């Protein structure tokens, strides 16, 4: 699924082999929120300039996809949106 934000930047969402969503696009100017749990930083939200803001508990049906965001995995050049399997 392709998505263009208010700055006309293109993002692509696609399901991966784990049933999660790979989120690819331009993340050069991005804000992220973290929480520290037991010494480990947990990524709570990702907000690229111009959107879309996606955080933990976001209903991905807003983007035509299934599931609710459980957490994120930063793969360097893209993010994996981990879906709460109980929300499907």
Buried (B, 14 or more C-beta within 10 A) or exposed (E): EEBEBEEEBEBEBEBEEEEBBBBBBBBEEEEBEEEEEEEEEEBBBBBBBBBBEBBBEBEBEEBEBEBBBBBBEEEEEBBBBBBEEEEE
